[in-house]
């Protein structure tokens, strides 16, 4: 059972690394104020599927780590 968790966690961690690498990068400009972003799409509107997939995989990864800790401790 521990081997199944270890393999699953390894696959999830690799998937999470790939998904985070594919995330679009945003320019960071400290000199502009908040009014310069008016009219631009919000964070979740661009690349929604990729961002939701990253969120789902990270939550599943976290839950599987908690389950793994519970199985090993028992």
Wavefront OBJ file of the C-alpha trace (Angstrom):
o trace
v 0.000 0.000 0.000
v 2.844 2.369 0.776
v 4.368 1.716 -2.647
v 1.102 2.716 -4.334
v 1.041 5.983 -2.406
v 4.703 6.646 -3.195
v 4.204 6.097 -6.911
v 1.019 8.181 -6.946
v 2.656 11.036 -5.061
v 5.633 10.935 -7.426
v 3.379 11.135 -10.480
v 1.337 13.951 -8.939
v 4.454 15.916 -8.053
v 5.811 15.622 -11.588
v 2.448 16.674 -13.020
v 2.379 19.644 -10.674
v 5.874 20.732 -11.713
v 4.907 20.524 -15.392
v 1.660 22.441 -14.862
v 3.390 25.185 -12.888
v 6.071 25.457 -15.569
v 3.403 25.910 -18.242
v 1.701 28.751 -16.361
v 1.814 32.071 -18.221
v 4.154 34.619 -16.739
v 2.960 38.129 -16.012
v 5.014 41.277 -16.169
v 5.714 42.784 -12.804
v 5.810 46.533 -12.939
v 6.153 48.248 -9.610
v 5.939 51.760 -11.011
v 2.355 51.494 -12.278
v -0.612 51.935 -10.024
v -3.797 49.888 -9.749
v -5.658 52.016 -12.295
v -3.423 50.775 -15.114
v -4.996 47.300 -14.819
v -8.538 48.540 -15.378
v -10.238 46.826 -18.304
v -7.774 43.942 -18.459
v -9.023 40.377 -17.951
v -8.858 39.076 -14.428
v -6.496 36.323 -13.337
v -8.900 33.424 -13.922
v -10.101 34.545 -17.368
v -6.861 33.834 -19.192
v -5.764 30.185 -19.440
v -8.618 29.089 -17.188
v -8.243 25.349 -17.893
v -4.540 25.291 -17.124
v -4.994 27.214 -13.891
v -7.901 25.045 -12.756
v -5.937 21.890 -13.595
v -3.025 23.173 -11.524
v -5.351 23.930 -8.638
v -6.997 20.490 -8.779
v -3.686 18.624 -9.019
v -2.223 20.590 -6.113
v -5.260 19.868 -3.904
v -5.154 16.162 -4.810
v -1.403 16.156 -4.096
v -1.966 17.730 -0.667
v -4.754 15.298 0.236
v -2.698 12.312 -0.898
v 0.239 13.457 1.240
v -2.052 13.695 4.279
v -3.456 10.233 3.571
v 0.055 8.858 3.162
v 1.073 10.295 6.532
v -1.971 8.707 8.146
v -1.251 5.285 6.580
v 2.414 5.329 7.570
v 1.614 6.420 11.120
v -1.022 3.709 11.627
l 1 2 3 4 5 6 7 8 9 10 11 12 13 14 15 16 17 18 19 20 21 22 23 24 25 26 27 28 29 30 31 32 33 34 35 36 37 38 39 40 41 42 43 44 45 46 47 48 49 50 51 52 53 54 55 56 57 58 59 60 61 62 63 64 65 66 67 68 69 70 71 72 73 74
